[in-house]
């Protein structure tokens, strides 16, 4: 398995034109169905809340845009947490966008079956690049199974796949996809390098800036 530093070098060397070629060959147009913003529906109606990774600085940018508190924007990534007598407890890594009571992204709105992101211009990179990801170790994969692949680009479940996309849009998406891959690996390296075990009650979130409380304060 390659080191995170080696994977970061590979991400930094990605050719945006090649990524755009791959995106063009797969094809994509957002249909505003909202599936990527909603809770995952289980086979028996017991789905999981929407989970999309968000970087600490992206949380602060959304805070500045919306004038929300940290916990209104993001929640601790649920993996590794359990429900204790006094609420969630345990340790986890990274942050996920906050969800509403239905498990949908808190920034998602729907009118007459058509979805809308209320922070579209400031949405996190994982949202900007969905349904695509880069096949590099150390990068996160968005919700939905990978259903197509071209070069280093993977496409995940989305009804907008296979539709025509302009070269300009493909290049813009490819540029964001490369940026996301680089940022994810930089974040992973930061998490590793700044990891300091904390013995504390409740939830501890480890991100690239060190251990934090669920409301984003340093532990």
N, C-alpha and C positions, 0 to 999 in steps of 0.2 A: 504494500500500500504506500502510495506516494505521500510525502509530508505535505502539510498545509502550505508551506512556503513554495514547494514545487508546483502545487496546484494553482497557487496564486500567480506564479510566473506564467503558467499556461493560460490562465484567464486574462492576464494583462496582454498576452500575445495574440489573443483571438482577433481574427480579421472581421471587422464589421461587415464588409462586403460579402464575405463567405456566409456569415450568419444571415444576412439579408437574402442571399440566394436560397438558403435552406427554408427560410420563412416563406418566400415566394413559392417555392416548390410545393410546400404543404398547403399554403393558402389560409387566409383568415379574415373574417370581418365580424366585429362585435354585433350581436343581434339584440343586445340589451335585455336578454332573458333574465339576468340576475342570478343565474345558477352559481356563479363563482363567488357571490356575495352572501349566499344564504346558507343556513345550516344544512349539513349533510343528512339526507333522509335515509333512515335505516329500512331494512326489509320489512320490519314489523312496526314501523312508525316511531322507532326509538333511535333517532339519528343523533349525531354529534354536532355541537355548535360550530359555526364557521371558524376556521383557524387559519390566519394568514400572518406570517412572520413580519415584524416591523422593527427597524433599528432604533436605538435610543434617540439619535438625532432626528429621525423621521417623526418620532413621537413629539419631540419638542417643536418641530415645525408645524405639526397639526395642532398642537396646543396654541401656538401663536396665531394660527389661522382661525381657530374656532373659539379661542378664549376658554377652552375646557381645562379641567384638571387632568393630571396624568392618568388617573384611573378611569376617566371618561373616554380616553383615547385608546388605552392599552390595558391588557391584563396579563398576568404571568402565564407563560406557556403552560398548558395544563398537564403535560407529560411529566410524570414523576410526583405529582401532587395527589393527596388523598384527603378525604373528608374526616376531620377529627371532631371531637366533642365541641370545640369552640370555633369550628369553621375549617377552611382548607389549611393544610399543613404540608411541610416537606420542602424539598429543594428542586429547582428547575432552572433551565437555561433559556435565556432570550424571552422575548415578548410577542404576544399576538394582539391583533386589533381587537378592541372591545366589541362585545356582542350585546344585542338587546334581549328582552325576555324570551323571544322566539328562537334565539341562537343565531340570528342573522347579524351581519356586520352593522355596527351602530351607525355607520355613515350611509347605509343603503336605504333608499326610498323607492316605492313602487306605486305607479299610477296607471290604472287600466291595463295591468299586466306588463307594463314597460318599466324596466328598472332604471335607476339613476343613482350615481355616486354624488353625494352632496359636497365632497371635497375633491372632485375629479382632477382639478389642476394641481393639487398637492398630494395626490394619492401616493402611497408607498410604491417602491419599485416592483415588489412582487405582484401588486395589482396592475401596474402599468404594463407589465410584460406577460401577464396571463393570456393564453394558456401555454406559454412556452417556458422552457428551462434549458440550461446548458448541462450537458453530460460530463460534469466534473465532480470528483470527490470533494466533499467539504461544502458543497452548495446544497441549498434546500430545494425540495421538490414541492410544487404547489399541490393543492387538493386535486383529486381526480387521477385515475390511472393514465400512464403514458400510452397513447394509442398510435403514435406515429413518430418517426425519427428520420432526420436528414442531416448527415454530418454530425456536428456536435449538438444540434438542436433537437430537443424532445418536445412533442406536442401532447398535451394532456386533455382529458375529456372535455369537450366543449362543442356546442352545436354550431358555432361559427367557423369551425375548421373546414377546409376544402373550398372556401369561397375566395374569389379574386381579391388580391391586395395590390395596391399600387407600389411601384418601386420606392417612392418617397416614404410611404407609410412603413414598408418593410425595413428600410434603412433606419428610420426613426425607432422602430421597435427593436431592431438589432442593436442599435447603440445603447438603448436602455437595458437590454438583456446582458450585454457585456458589462455595463456598469454594475448591474445587480450581482453578477457572478464575482466580480472583483470585490465589491462591498461585502458580500456574504463571507468570502474567504478572509478578508481583513477582520471582519467581526469575529469569526471563529478563532483566528490567531489571537485577537485581543481577549476573548473569553479565556482561552488557555493561559495566556501570559499574566492576566490579572486575577486569576482564580485564587481566592484566599478562603479556605473553609471557615464558615461561621456557625457557631453553636447558638441558635436562637429559636424561640418559639414561633409558631406560625409558618409563614412562607418566606423563603429566601430565594431571590432571583439573581442568577449570575449572568451578567452580560459583559461586554468588552470594557466597561468602566468599573467593574468590580461588583461585589455583592450589594443587593438593594432590597428595600422593602417593597411590597406590592404597589405602593404609590410612588415609586421611583426614587425614594430617598436612599442615600448610601447607608449601608449597615455598619 
